[in-house]
Amino acid sequence: MSLGRSIHVLLLLGLPCIALAQTSDRQPVDPASDQLRLIIQKHLGRPYVWGASGLKSFDCSGFVWRVMTDQGIFIKRTTARKFYLCLPEAPEGDQWQFGNVVFFDNLKHCGLVNDSRSFYHAQSSKGTNLSPLNRYWKPKVCGVRKMPVTPAAAH
């Protein structure tokens, strides 16, 4: 009996089972990343309002600040430029790691890295959303900083 058929039979019988991944491109489960992703998702679809930091509306740095605060990272609410100055630098190979803070347009805008092709941010025309790092955004990138580690994740 094949693995797929075995799992199907176990599921029909109501028995718990663990399916093995057929491919190796799935990354290991990281509870901190999963929690961060849930926090980001919770704040998507909110309108852009200059100077706002949630819960119903955000500007770019307010969105990043709110996500950090909800993650247990307490940092003073500030501008994109000041975030850039106070966050640790992302090493060359880790810049496009999920959760890093990406900065644009001479430090006038910021967002959170999803992957090397997209990022989350509060956009004046669309509110909080996931945007592609496309021909418009990619040339505007001026730096990437690491998301600070939460106190619980440090141990």
GUDREN-951450 format. One line per 10 residues: number of its first residue (from 1); their letters; for each residue x, y, z of N, C-alpha, C, O. Coordinates in Angstrom, 2 decimals. Layout:
<rs>
NUM> A> X/Y/Z/X/Y/Z/X/Y/Z/X/Y/Z | ... .
</rs>
This chain:
<rs>
1> MSLGRSIHVL> 0.85/-1.17/0.00/0.00/0.00/0.00/0.90/1.23/0.00/1.89/1.27/0.73 | 0.57/2.24/-0.81/1.39/3.45/-0.88/1.17/4.32/0.36/0.18/4.18/1.08 | 2.13/5.24/0.60/2.02/6.14/1.76/0.75/6.97/1.69/0.05/7.12/2.69 | 0.46/7.51/0.52/-0.74/8.34/0.36/-2.01/7.57/0.66/-2.91/8.09/1.32 | -2.09/6.30/0.17/-3.27/5.47/0.42/-3.34/5.09/1.90/-4.43/5.05/2.47 | -2.20/4.82/2.52/-2.18/4.49/3.95/-2.71/5.64/4.79/-3.52/5.44/5.69 | -2.26/6.83/4.49/-2.73/8.01/5.23/-4.22/8.20/5.03/-4.95/8.49/5.97 | -4.68/8.03/3.79/-6.10/8.18/3.48/-6.93/7.19/4.31/-7.95/7.56/4.88 | -6.48/5.92/4.38/-7.19/4.90/5.16/-7.20/5.28/6.64/-8.24/5.17/7.29 | -6.06/5.73/7.19/-6.01/6.13/8.59/-6.95/7.28/8.87/-7.62/7.32/9.91 .
11> LLLGLPCIAL> -7.01/8.24/7.93/-7.91/9.37/8.13/-9.37/8.93/8.10/-10.18/9.42/8.88 | -9.71/8.01/7.20/-11.08/7.49/7.14/-11.47/6.77/8.42/-12.62/6.80/8.84 | -10.49/6.12/9.04/-10.74/5.41/10.29/-10.73/6.35/11.50/-11.03/5.93/12.62 | -10.36/7.61/11.27/-10.31/8.57/12.36/-9.06/8.46/13.20/-9.03/8.97/14.32 | -8.03/7.81/12.68/-6.79/7.64/13.43/-5.83/8.78/13.13/-5.73/9.21/11.98 | -5.12/9.26/14.13/-4.15/10.32/13.88/-2.97/9.77/13.09/-2.59/8.61/13.24 | -2.39/10.60/12.24/-1.22/10.19/11.48/-0.37/11.41/11.17/-0.82/12.55/11.23 | 0.86/11.14/10.84/1.78/12.19/10.45/2.20/11.92/9.02/2.74/10.85/8.72 | 1.95/12.87/8.13/2.35/12.71/6.74/3.76/13.23/6.56/4.10/14.30/7.07 | 4.57/12.49/5.85/5.92/12.93/5.56/5.91/13.77/4.31/5.23/13.44/3.34 .
21> AQTSDRQPVD> 6.65/14.85/4.32/6.71/15.73/3.14/7.38/15.00/1.99/8.38/14.32/2.20 | 6.85/15.13/0.79/7.41/14.50/-0.39/8.57/15.31/-0.95/9.41/14.76/-1.66 | 8.62/16.60/-0.65/9.70/17.45/-1.14/10.45/18.04/0.03/9.94/18.06/1.15 | 11.64/18.51/-0.23/12.47/19.04/0.85/12.49/20.57/0.89/13.26/21.14/1.66 | 11.65/21.26/0.07/11.70/22.72/0.09/10.87/23.32/1.22/10.86/24.54/1.37 | 10.20/22.53/2.00/9.46/23.07/3.14/10.45/23.39/4.26/11.27/22.55/4.64 | 10.34/24.62/4.79/11.25/25.03/5.84/10.75/24.53/7.19/9.55/24.32/7.36 | 11.66/24.32/8.15/11.24/23.85/9.47/10.28/24.83/10.13/10.33/26.03/9.88 | 9.41/24.30/10.97/8.43/25.13/11.66/9.16/25.99/12.69/9.97/25.49/13.47 | 8.86/27.27/12.69/9.45/28.21/13.63/8.29/28.91/14.34/7.64/29.77/13.75 .
31> PASDQLRLII> 8.02/28.55/15.60/6.88/29.14/16.32/6.92/30.67/16.36/5.87/31.30/16.26 | 8.10/31.28/16.51/8.19/32.75/16.55/7.77/33.35/15.22/7.05/34.36/15.20 | 8.20/32.76/14.11/7.80/33.24/12.79/6.31/33.06/12.56/5.65/33.92/11.98 | 5.79/31.92/13.01/4.35/31.67/12.86/3.55/32.72/13.63/2.55/33.22/13.13 | 3.99/33.04/14.85/3.30/34.05/15.66/3.39/35.41/14.98/2.40/36.14/14.92 | 4.57/35.76/14.48/4.75/37.04/13.79/3.85/37.13/12.57/3.24/38.17/12.31 | 3.76/36.05/11.81/2.91/36.02/10.62/1.45/36.25/11.00/0.73/36.98/10.32 | 1.00/35.63/12.08/-0.38/35.82/12.55/-0.64/37.27/12.96/-1.70/37.82/12.68 | 0.33/37.86/13.63/0.19/39.27/14.05/0.08/40.17/12.82/-0.78/41.05/12.78 | 0.93/39.97/11.85/0.89/40.77/10.62/-0.46/40.61/9.94/-1.09/41.59/9.56 .
41> QKHLGRPYVW> -0.90/39.36/9.78/-2.18/39.09/9.11/-3.34/39.81/9.80/-4.26/40.30/9.15 | -3.28/39.85/11.13/-4.34/40.50/11.92/-4.51/41.98/11.56/-5.61/42.53/11.64 | -3.41/42.62/11.15/-3.45/44.05/10.89/-3.56/44.41/9.40/-3.56/45.59/9.05 | -3.65/43.42/8.53/-3.77/43.72/7.10/-5.18/44.21/6.77/-6.15/43.86/7.43 | -5.26/45.02/5.73/-6.55/45.53/5.28/-7.02/46.78/6.00/-8.15/47.22/5.79 | -6.20/47.36/6.84/-6.55/48.59/7.57/-6.18/49.80/6.71/-5.21/49.74/5.96 | -6.92/50.88/6.82/-6.61/52.08/6.01/-5.34/52.80/6.48/-4.94/52.70/7.64 | -4.74/53.51/5.56/-3.57/54.33/5.86/-4.03/55.66/6.44/-4.89/56.32/5.87 | -3.46/56.05/7.57/-3.67/57.37/8.17/-2.32/57.84/8.69/-1.71/57.17/9.52 | -1.87/58.96/8.22/-0.56/59.49/8.62/-0.52/59.66/10.13/-1.43/60.25/10.72 .
51> GASGLKSFDC> 0.54/59.14/10.76/0.72/59.26/12.21/0.02/58.20/13.04/0.17/58.17/14.26 | -0.76/57.32/12.40/-1.54/56.32/13.14/-0.73/55.06/13.39/0.08/54.65/12.56 | -0.97/54.44/14.54/-0.27/53.20/14.88/-1.24/52.11/15.32/-0.89/51.24/16.13 | -2.46/52.14/14.79/-3.44/51.08/15.01/-4.42/51.44/16.11/-4.32/52.51/16.72 | -5.29/50.63/16.32/-5.57/49.32/15.79/-6.43/49.38/14.52/-6.51/48.39/13.79 | -7.05/50.49/14.25/-7.93/50.59/13.09/-7.27/51.19/11.86/-7.78/51.00/10.76 | -6.16/51.90/12.02/-5.46/52.51/10.88/-3.98/52.66/11.22/-3.60/52.65/12.39 | -3.16/52.79/10.18/-1.71/52.83/10.35/-1.05/53.72/9.33/-1.57/53.93/8.23 | 0.13/54.27/9.70/1.08/54.73/8.69/2.17/53.67/8.67/2.09/52.69/9.41 | 3.20/53.84/7.83/4.18/52.76/7.66/4.91/52.42/8.95/4.99/51.25/9.31 .
61> SGFVWRVMTD> 5.45/53.41/9.64/6.20/53.12/10.86/5.27/52.71/12.00/5.67/51.96/12.89 | 4.03/53.18/11.98/3.05/52.76/12.97/2.70/51.29/12.82/2.49/50.59/13.81 | 2.63/50.82/11.58/2.37/49.40/11.31/3.52/48.54/11.83/3.29/47.54/12.52 | 4.75/48.92/11.51/5.93/48.17/11.98/5.99/48.20/13.51/6.24/47.17/14.14 | 5.76/49.36/14.10/5.78/49.49/15.56/4.72/48.60/16.20/5.00/47.90/17.17 | 3.51/48.61/15.67/2.41/47.82/16.23/2.73/46.33/16.16/2.48/45.60/17.12 | 3.28/45.87/15.03/3.64/44.46/14.90/4.71/44.09/15.93/4.62/43.05/16.58 | 5.72/44.96/16.10/6.75/44.70/17.11/6.15/44.66/18.51/6.46/43.76/19.29 | 5.30/45.61/18.83/4.67/45.68/20.15/3.84/44.43/20.42/3.92/43.84/21.49 | 3.04/44.03/19.43/2.22/42.82/19.58/3.09/41.57/19.72/2.65/40.57/20.29 .
71> QGIFIKRTTA> 4.30/41.62/19.20/5.24/40.50/19.28/6.00/40.51/20.62/6.74/39.57/20.92 | 5.82/41.57/21.43/6.50/41.66/22.71/7.82/42.42/22.64/8.63/42.35/23.56 | 8.02/43.14/21.55/9.22/43.96/21.38/8.81/45.40/21.66/8.11/46.01/20.86 | 9.25/45.92/22.77/8.82/47.25/23.17/9.90/48.26/22.82/10.99/48.27/23.39 | 9.56/49.10/21.88/10.45/50.13/21.36/9.62/51.39/21.23/8.42/51.32/20.96 | 10.22/52.52/21.42/9.49/53.79/21.33/8.91/53.97/19.93/9.57/53.71/18.93 | 7.67/54.42/19.88/7.02/54.71/18.59/7.78/55.86/17.94/7.96/56.92/18.54 | 8.22/55.65/16.71/9.06/56.63/16.05/8.87/56.58/14.54/7.97/55.92/14.04 | 9.73/57.29/13.82/9.67/57.35/12.36/10.49/56.22/11.73/11.26/55.55/12.41 | 10.30/56.03/10.43/11.09/55.04/9.70/12.58/55.33/9.84/13.37/54.41/10.06 .
81> RKFYLCLPEA> 12.96/56.57/9.72/14.38/56.95/9.81/14.98/56.55/11.16/16.09/56.03/11.22 | 14.26/56.80/12.24/14.77/56.46/13.57/14.77/54.96/13.81/15.65/54.45/14.51 | 13.79/54.23/13.24/13.83/52.77/13.31/15.12/52.26/12.68/15.79/51.39/13.24 | 15.45/52.81/11.53/16.66/52.39/10.82/17.90/52.58/11.70/18.77/51.71/11.74 | 17.96/53.70/12.39/19.12/54.01/13.22/19.22/53.15/14.48/20.32/52.91/14.97 | 18.09/52.68/15.01/18.14/51.94/16.28/18.06/50.43/16.13/18.31/49.72/17.11 | 17.73/49.90/14.96/17.64/48.45/14.79/18.97/47.88/14.31/19.72/48.57/13.62 | 19.28/46.63/14.67/20.54/46.03/14.25/20.56/45.75/12.74/19.53/45.46/12.14 | 21.74/45.85/12.16/21.90/45.62/10.73/21.64/44.15/10.40/22.01/43.26/11.16 | 21.01/43.91/9.25/20.80/42.54/8.78/22.03/42.11/7.98/22.41/42.80/7.03 .
91> PEGDQWQFGN> 22.65/40.99/8.35/23.81/40.52/7.59/23.45/40.28/6.12/22.30/40.00/5.79 | 24.42/40.39/5.26/24.22/40.30/3.81/23.33/39.12/3.40/22.39/39.33/2.63 | 23.58/37.93/3.86/22.81/36.76/3.44/21.43/36.64/4.06/20.61/35.85/3.59 | 21.16/37.41/5.11/19.88/37.30/5.83/18.94/38.47/5.58/17.90/38.58/6.24 | 19.26/39.34/4.65/18.45/40.54/4.46/16.99/40.25/4.14/16.10/40.94/4.63 | 16.72/39.25/3.33/15.35/38.99/2.90/14.68/37.90/3.72/13.80/37.19/3.24 | 15.12/37.78/4.97/14.51/36.84/5.90/13.19/37.42/6.41/13.08/38.61/6.68 | 12.19/36.55/6.52/10.87/36.97/6.97/10.97/37.73/8.29/11.65/37.30/9.22 | 10.28/38.87/8.37/10.20/39.66/9.59/11.20/40.80/9.67/11.03/41.69/10.50 | 12.23/40.80/8.84/13.17/41.93/8.85/12.44/43.20/8.42/11.41/43.15/7.75 .
101> VVFFDNLKHC> 12.99/44.32/8.81/12.39/45.61/8.46/13.14/46.17/7.25/14.36/46.34/7.29 | 12.40/46.45/6.19/12.97/46.97/4.96/12.63/48.46/4.84/11.51/48.87/5.16 | 13.60/49.25/4.39/13.44/50.70/4.31/13.56/51.16/2.86/14.31/50.59/2.07 | 12.80/52.19/2.53/12.71/52.68/1.16/12.87/54.19/1.11/12.76/54.90/2.11 | 13.14/54.67/-0.10/13.04/56.09/-0.44/13.74/57.00/0.56/13.13/57.88/1.17 | 15.05/56.77/0.72/15.86/57.59/1.62/15.32/57.61/3.05/15.29/58.65/3.70 | 14.88/56.42/3.53/14.38/56.21/4.90/13.06/56.93/5.19/12.78/57.27/6.34 | 12.25/57.17/4.16/10.95/57.81/4.35/9.82/56.80/4.47/8.69/57.17/4.78 | 10.11/55.52/4.22/9.07/54.49/4.24/9.70/53.19/4.73/10.88/52.94/4.52 | 8.89/52.35/5.40/9.39/51.06/5.87/8.28/50.03/5.83/7.09/50.35/5.76 .
111> GLVNDSRSFY> 8.69/48.77/5.89/7.76/47.65/5.89/8.46/46.43/6.46/9.59/46.52/6.93 | 7.78/45.30/6.40/8.32/44.05/6.94/8.50/43.05/5.81/7.58/42.83/5.01 | 9.67/42.45/5.74/9.99/41.49/4.69/9.10/40.25/4.85/8.98/39.69/5.93 | 8.50/39.84/3.74/7.83/38.54/3.68/8.81/37.51/3.13/9.01/36.46/3.73 | 9.40/37.83/2.00/10.43/37.00/1.38/11.18/37.89/0.39/10.99/39.11/0.39 | 12.01/37.31/-0.44/12.81/38.12/-1.36/11.99/38.75/-2.47/12.50/39.54/-3.26 | 10.71/38.41/-2.54/9.84/38.93/-3.60/8.70/39.81/-3.12/7.98/40.39/-3.93 | 8.51/39.93/-1.78/7.36/40.70/-1.30/7.59/41.20/0.13/8.46/40.72/0.84 | 6.78/42.19/0.51/6.88/42.79/1.84/5.52/43.33/2.27/4.67/43.63/1.44 | 5.35/43.45/3.59/4.13/44.00/4.18/4.39/45.45/4.56/5.48/45.78/5.03 .
121> HAQSSKGTNL> 3.40/46.32/4.35/3.56/47.72/4.73/2.21/48.43/4.74/1.20/47.87/4.31 | 2.22/49.65/5.24/1.05/50.52/5.19/1.29/51.50/4.05/2.14/52.38/4.13 | 0.54/51.31/3.00/0.70/52.10/1.78/-0.41/53.15/1.71/-1.58/52.84/1.94 | -0.04/54.38/1.41/-1.02/55.47/1.45/-2.22/55.21/0.54/-3.34/55.61/0.87 | -2.03/54.55/-0.60/-3.13/54.33/-1.53/-3.93/53.05/-1.25/-5.06/52.93/-1.72 | -3.36/52.10/-0.49/-4.03/50.80/-0.29/-4.18/50.38/1.16/-4.84/49.38/1.44 | -3.58/51.11/2.08/-3.60/50.67/3.47/-2.60/49.57/3.70/-1.66/49.40/2.92 | -2.80/48.80/4.78/-1.85/47.73/5.10/-2.08/46.55/4.16/-3.20/46.06/4.02 | -0.99/46.12/3.52/-1.11/45.06/2.52/0.23/44.39/2.27/1.27/44.81/2.78 | 0.19/43.33/1.47/1.38/42.64/0.99/1.63/43.14/-0.42/0.76/43.03/-1.28 .
131> SPLNRYWKPK> 2.81/43.68/-0.67/3.16/44.22/-1.98/4.35/43.47/-2.56/5.22/43.02/-1.82 | 4.40/43.35/-3.87/5.57/42.71/-4.48/6.76/43.67/-4.48/6.60/44.88/-4.61 | 7.95/43.10/-4.34/9.17/43.90/-4.52/9.43/43.92/-6.02/10.25/43.16/-6.54 | 8.73/44.79/-6.70/8.74/44.83/-8.15/9.60/45.98/-8.68/10.41/46.54/-7.95 | 9.43/46.32/-9.95/10.22/47.38/-10.58/10.01/48.73/-9.91/10.88/49.60/-9.98 | 8.87/48.92/-9.27/8.63/50.19/-8.57/9.37/50.22/-7.23/10.09/51.18/-6.95 | 9.21/49.16/-6.41/9.74/49.16/-5.05/11.21/48.81/-4.96/11.94/49.43/-4.19 | 11.68/47.83/-5.71/13.05/47.32/-5.56/14.11/48.42/-5.66/15.01/48.45/-4.82 | 14.04/49.34/-6.64/15.07/50.39/-6.70/15.01/51.40/-5.55/15.97/52.13/-5.32 | 13.90/51.44/-4.83/13.74/52.38/-3.72/14.30/51.84/-2.41/14.42/52.59/-1.44 .
141> VCGVRKMPVT> 14.65/50.53/-2.35/15.19/49.94/-1.12/16.51/50.62/-0.78/17.41/50.71/-1.61 | 16.61/51.09/0.46/17.86/51.75/0.89/18.46/51.07/2.12/19.49/51.52/2.61 | 17.84/50.00/2.61/18.42/49.26/3.72/17.47/48.25/4.32/16.25/48.33/4.13 | 18.03/47.30/5.03/17.26/46.27/5.73/17.86/46.10/7.12/19.08/46.02/7.27 | 17.01/46.04/8.13/17.45/45.83/9.51/16.77/44.60/10.07/15.69/44.20/9.62 | 17.40/44.00/11.07/16.85/42.82/11.72/15.71/43.20/12.66/15.75/44.23/13.33 | 14.70/42.34/12.69/13.67/42.46/13.71/14.32/42.04/15.02/14.93/40.98/15.08 | 14.21/42.84/16.07/14.80/42.44/17.36/14.19/41.12/17.84/13.05/40.80/17.50 | 14.95/40.38/18.62/14.48/39.11/19.17/13.61/39.41/20.38/13.95/40.26/21.20 | 12.49/38.70/20.48/11.62/38.88/21.64/12.32/38.30/22.87/13.12/37.37/22.74 .
151> PAAAH> 12.03/38.82/24.05/12.67/38.30/25.26/12.44/36.79/25.43/13.34/36.09/25.88 | 11.25/36.29/25.09/10.95/34.86/25.24/11.78/34.03/24.27/12.21/32.93/24.61 | 12.01/34.53/23.07/12.76/33.78/22.04/14.26/33.79/22.32/14.98/32.96/21.78 | 14.72/34.70/23.14/16.16/34.80/23.43/16.65/33.66/24.33/17.84/33.38/24.37 | 15.74/32.99/25.03/16.13/31.91/25.96/15.98/30.56/25.34/16.27/29.55/25.98 .
</rs>
